[in-house]
Amino acid sequence: MIYRNILRGDQLKLLPNLKYLPKGSYMAGGTALALQLGHRTSLDFDFYSPGHFETEKLLADFQKEFKEVKIQRTAKDTLILEVNGVSFSLFYYPYELINAPIDFENVRLAAVEDIAAMKMIAISMRGKRRDFIDAYFLLKRFSLERMINMTMKKYPSYQQMVILKGLIYFHDAEADDISRKIEIFDKDFSWEKAKKKIFEEVKKYQLSMLKKD
């Protein structure tokens, strides 16, 4: 099921017109996750390309196609724009997908399993509050053990301990006030509840690993 209601009107208008994306590109990040979980609104369109792409050519295509294109950053294999009021980014990303992507409108969405793994990495690198919020809702679908296994499958060289430490390091996220930027649809949700759930799941996972040893 796809939750179209998480998108604003300008996002819904833009999505079917993203026809210049490199072959194999897919959306991941919070918006792709919210479209599949329906747990919150999201502001950004974050796309990833498994192959290299010509940044300047793609920028020219966007400028030809859309009325308002504001350049935030361009670099090799990197394009960050605001397109008709919507934040858009595209990065070269060589990591293989765990599951097949899902078709929606004119784009492909990374599967929840892939986004979960990407969220674990983001959190381990001092994630934003919305990353922890997403992790909380992902834990309603997957066990932490499964999420870590998916992460290690996607990123075999990553250290499990780094992920676990990141999951209970909330300091940077505490200062990240997003309350006026996104809407969370679960009326029983609270930041304190999310932190408590994640902390408990990490401790439970660590205990299970000790028992296996």
N, C-alpha and C positions, 0 to 999 in steps of 0.2 A: 504494500500500500504506500502511496506517495501522498504526503501532507502538503498540498499546495498552499494551504492557509498560512503557512509560516512565512510566505514571501509577501513583500509589498507589491503594490501595483507596478512600480517602475522596474522591479526585478522580474516580474512575470512578463512584462513587455520585452525586456532585453533578452531573456533566455532563448527564445526560439530563433533569434537573429544572430547568434554567435556561430556563424558559418565558416569563419576563417581560422578556426582553431587547428593546430597541427594534427595530423593523423594519429589516432590512438589516445588523444588527450581525454582527460576525465576530470570531473569536479570532485574534490574531497573537502576536508575541513568541516567547520561547523554547519554551513548551509546544507551540504550534501548529507550530513548526519541528521540534521533536523528534518529534512525532507523525508527521511525514512523512519525516524522515531517520533516526529511530531511534538517534541518536548519544548521547543522554544523558537523564537524568531532568530534571524541571523542577518548580518549586514553585508557580508563579503561573498563574492564569487571567487573561490580559490581553485585554480585549474593547474593540472600537472601534465607534462608531456613526457612520454618514455623515450622520445628522441630529441635530438638537438633541433633548434628552429632559428630562423632568421628574424631577430627582434625588430630590426628597422622595417623590413617588408611587412611584417604583421602589424606594426604600428601604423604604417601607411594604409593598409587595408581597413583598419579600424577607423582611421580618420576619414576615409572615403565613405564608409558605411554609416557612421553615426554622427549625429549633429554636435554633441558635446563630448569631447575627449580631452581630459586633463591628464597630463603626464606626471606621474609620481616618481617613477624610477625606470630607467632602461639600462640594461647591461647585457652581456652575452648570456643567452638562454634565460633571460629574465625580463618580464614586462609587467609593470604595475601601473594601473590607470584608474581614473574615475570615468566611467562611460555612462552618459545620460543620467548622472547622479548615483550610479551604482559602483561600489568599489570592486575592481577586477584585478586579478593577478594570474600570471602564468609563469611556471618555472619548469625547467628541465629536471626530471626526477627519474633516475634510472632504476629504482627499486621495482621489482616485479609485483604485480597484484596477486593477492592470495586467492581471491574469488573473482568471478566474472563481473564486470560492471553492469549497471542497470540503465537501460535507456529511458530518458525522460525529456520530453520536448525535443530539442535539437541537440542535446548533449548526453553524455554518459556520466553516471554517478558511481563513484567507487563504492563497493559493497561495505556494509557496516563493519565487517571483520577487518578490512583494510583500514578504515577510518579509525577504528579502535586502536589498532597498532600504531598508527600515526599519532594519535592522541597520547598514547603512553610515552612516545619519544618526546613530544612537545612538553609534557609535564615534567619529564626527567631533565629538561633543559630550562627549568624555571618557568613553568607554564602560566598562562593567564587564568583569571578566575573562570572564564567561560570553558577552559579546558577541563578544569576540575568539575564544573557543573555537568559537562558532557560525560565525564568519567562516572559520575554518580548515576546518571541515567543509563549508561552502558552496563553498569553493574546490576541493573534490573533485568538485563537480557543475558549477560554472560557472567560466569564466575571469574574472579580475579585470576585464578590459575589459567583459565582458558584465554583470557586477554593477554596474559604474559606469554603463553605458548604461541599465540598468534604473532605477538611482537617479535619473539625470537625467530619465528619462521620467516618473517619479512625482513628482519635485520639480524642475521645470524651472528654478527660480530659484536652486537651490543651486549652490555653487561646487565644481567638481571638485577643485581644489587643497586645499580644506578637508578633503575626504574622504581624500585621499592622506596628508595630514599626520596626520590622526587615526589612520589605520591603522598608523602606525609610532610612535605615541606610547603607550608601554606603562606609563608611570610610575604613573598612578592605578590601573590594573588590577593592577599588581604588589602593591599593598597590599590588594587585594580578595581575601581568602582564602575561597574557596567550597568547598574540598576536602571539608568535612564536610556540605555542603548538597546537592550533586548528585553523581550517579554518572555517569562517562563509560564507555561500554561498550567502546570500543576500547582494549584493554589495552596497545597500543603507543603510545598518546597520551602526550605530555608537554607541559607549558606551554612549555618551551624549544623543542620541536619546532614548536609552533604559531606562536610568535613568529618563528622562523627562516623558516618557510614564508610567512607573511604579508609579512615584510620582503622576501624574495626576489621575491615576486609584484609588490609595489609597484615595486621597482627595475626589474624586467623590463618592466612596463607603461610606466614613465617612459621607458625606452630606446626602446621601440616608438613612443612618441609623438614623440620627438626625430627618429627616422628618417622619420616621416611628414612632419615639418616640412621 
